[in-house]
Structures are given as C-alpha cells and as structure tokens.
Amino acid sequence: MKEQKIMLKVNGITAKQWSNLLLEFNLIKKAWKPYGVNINISAEGLKKAIKWGTQRYAITRSDRPSGE
C-alpha cells in the first residue's frame, strides 16, 4: 500500500496545547496499531511530551502523609 503523509502547520498554540496535541496523536497511534496501521509521528518536543504525559506515579509509603 502507498505511504500516506499529513503535514500540519500550527500557529498560535501554547506550549500546553502543543503537548496535549502530541499526546492526542500518540493515543491515535496506539489505537490504530491493532488494525495494522503503523503511524510515525515526528515533531519538536515529541519524546519529552509523551514521556511527561504518559507517566504513572505510584504512591509509596514514604510519599504518604504520616497522619500525625
């Protein structure tokens, strides 16, 4: 199948909106993968935004308030 390309040029977007947009594209990428669609995303700050937006924080005993 022929490779398809999409190019987006975004103006007037804040840093938070940009990272949220990249996270949304990453969710689309993950959702379409089971159907055999491989999506490659390249953007400025992509790795950092995905790392920041997909972190899971575990509360450990040392992080919990002591209650005293």
C-alpha positions in Angstrom: 0.0 0.0 0.0 1.2 3.5 -0.8 2.5 5.6 2.1 0.3 8.5 3.0 1.6 11.7 4.6 -0.1 14.5 6.5 1.7 17.8 7.3 0.3 20.1 9.9 1.4 23.7 10.4 0.1 25.0 13.7 0.2 28.7 14.6 -1.0 30.4 17.8 -0.7 27.4 20.0 0.5 27.5 23.6 3.1 25.0 24.9 0.5 23.2 27.0 -1.8 22.9 24.0 1.1 21.7 21.8 1.9 18.9 24.3 -1.7 17.9 24.6 -2.0 17.7 20.8 1.1 15.5 20.6 -0.4 13.3 23.3 -3.7 13.0 21.4 -1.7 11.9 18.2 0.1 9.4 20.3 -3.3 8.0 21.5 -4.5 7.7 17.9 -1.2 5.9 17.0 -1.8 3.4 19.8 -5.5 2.9 19.0 -4.9 2.2 15.3 -1.9 -0.2 15.8 -4.1 -3.3 16.3 -5.6 -2.7 12.9 -2.2 -3.0 11.2 -1.8 0.8 10.7 1.7 2.0 11.6 1.8 5.7 12.3 5.1 7.5 12.6 5.0 10.9 14.3 7.8 13.4 14.2 7.5 16.8 15.9 9.5 19.1 18.1 9.4 18.0 21.7 7.6 14.8 20.9 9.6 12.5 23.2 9.5 14.9 26.1 5.8 15.5 25.8 5.0 11.8 25.6 7.3 10.9 28.5 5.7 13.7 30.6 2.1 12.9 29.6 2.3 9.1 30.0 4.0 8.8 33.4 2.3 6.9 36.1 3.0 7.9 39.6 2.9 5.3 42.3 2.3 6.4 45.9 4.8 4.7 48.1 4.8 4.5 51.9 7.4 7.3 52.1 5.2 9.6 49.9 2.1 9.2 52.1 1.4 11.6 54.9 2.0 10.0 58.3 -1.3 11.2 59.8 0.4 12.6 62.8 
